[in-house]
Amino acid sequence: MPLQAISSSQHVAIDAPQETTSSATPVKLKEFSIDVAGMYRAKWTHSAASATGAFSQIYRNGAAWGGTHGPMAVAWGQQVEDIAMLEPGDLLQLYAWQTSGLSDAHVAAFSISASYQDLPPAI
């Protein structure tokens, strides 16, 4: 039977190292490929070099998909977002950027989580 992903706290993939950008436009810093269709929970932390104008956002296959998170604080803050309607082969990506010209955007600890369950047979 085919599987379906349901968002949960069970990690499927983790990319922990910090990535940084000083770009004024969104830059892809992290990426996971989806193997099982369904809904996943994305978590990550972000911060900025100064307290103004840095943001992060989830993208799907290179297009903005989730809400914009920010402006980032100097202290690390955790972000969580459930992303629905993902299909096998989709790329779930984390982008970041800064708008002040004075700050770097930092992201780290990007993870996706889901539980897998069998789909009921089609009737």
N, C-alpha and C positions, 0 to 999 in steps of 0.2 A: 504494500500500500504506500502511496506517496505520503511524504511528511509535510507538515506545516509548522512554521516558526511562530511562537507566541512570546511577546516580550516578557522578560522575567529578570531575575538578578543572577542567573547562571551565565557566566562568561563564555562566549564563543570565541572571541579573539581580543587580544590586548596589544596595544602599541604604546609602551610607557615612556620612551625617551622624549625629552623636551625638544620642540622645534620652535623656531623664531622667524619672524618676518618684519621688515620695516617698510613693506610695500603699502602704497596708498590704495591699491585695488586688491580684491580678494585673491589669495594665493593658496593653492592646495598644499597642506602640510602633512596630512595623513590620509590613508585609504585602506578599505577592506573590500574584498570581493564576496558577494553573497552566494551561498550554495543552496539554500533552502528557502522557498517562497514564504512570505508572511511578514510579521511585525517584529522589529528588533528595538531594543532599548540602547540608545547611544549615550555614553557618559564620557566626559572629559573635564580637565581642569584648564583654566586659562588665567592669565595675568598680563599686566603691562609694565613696561619699564618706568612709566610715570602714570599718574592717575587720570589721563585724558585720552580719549579718542581711539581705543583699540577694541576690536570686535571679533567674534567668531561665529560660524554658521555651518550647519550640516548641508551638504550637497548630495544629490543623487545623479550619477552619470554626468557630472560636470554642470548641473543646473541647480540653483538654489532650491532647497526642499524644505528645510526647517526654518524656524524663526531666527532672527538676528539676536545674538547674545552680547551684551555690552552696554555701556562702555565698561571695559575691564578695570579692575582695581589693581593696585600694586601687589596686594596679597592674592594668593592663589584662591580661586573660587571654583566649585564644582558645578557643572552644567549637566542636565539630564533631559533627554528628549526621546519619545517613542516615535519610531518611523514606520509607517504602515505601507502596504502594497509593494513591498520589495519582491523582486523576482530573481531566480537564479541567473548569475552573470552580472547583475547590477553592481555598481560600485558605490559604496557608501563612503563619503569623503568629508574631511574636516578642513575648512578654509578659515583663514584669519587675515586681518588687515588692520592698518592704523590710519587715522584721518588727521591727526594733529600735526604731523611732521616732527613731533618731538618724542615719539614713543615707539618702542617695538612691541609687537603682539607675540605672546608666548602661549603655546598649548602643550599639554602633556597628558599622559595617562588616558589616552583614547581607547575605549573598549566598546564592544557590542555584546549584548546579552540576549538570550532567548532560550526557551524550552522547546523541544521538538515533540510533536504529537502526530499520530497517524490520522490522515483524513478519512472520514467515513466513506464507504463506497458510494459511487454515484447511483442514483435510482432512476 
